[in-house]
């Protein structure tokens, strides 16, 4: 069960977004103040085949919306990359002390984040878990039908959570 990590607010920080979580508000509301933000585009890795063009276009449009709405709080917008080595170059060129990203449990984004961590042994990649994900995770062990009994309690907790 993941617990998520905590960033150090005094360090020079980059925010790494992926198509799996384009809602940085919970991080920004917790005090994250990135000097730069980058989108790691993993949409071409969503299938062993070539994903339909509209998949990447949708993710790019969603990213453009996020960066427009949150522009004042994202630091310098660094654009998008697909290669973990390009993320490593971004971090080094920007002089980052840490990279913060929403927690990705599985999938292409999680795999690329592990690759980035291997490329940057001296720059931590902090994967932050939302409060409601941490609350739900212990109940998600036996499939949906056992999980659904926990949903009313989780909804009540979410109503009182700053991450909603």
Secondary structure, DSSP 8 states (H G I E B T S, - for coil): --------TTS-EEEEEETTB--THHHHHTT---SEEEEE--GGGSSSS---HHHHHHHHHHHHHHHHHTGGGS-EEEEEES-HHHHHHHHHHTT-SEEEEE---SSHHHHHHHHHHHH-TTSEEEEE--HHHHHHHTT-SS-HHHHGGGHHHHHHHHHT-TT-
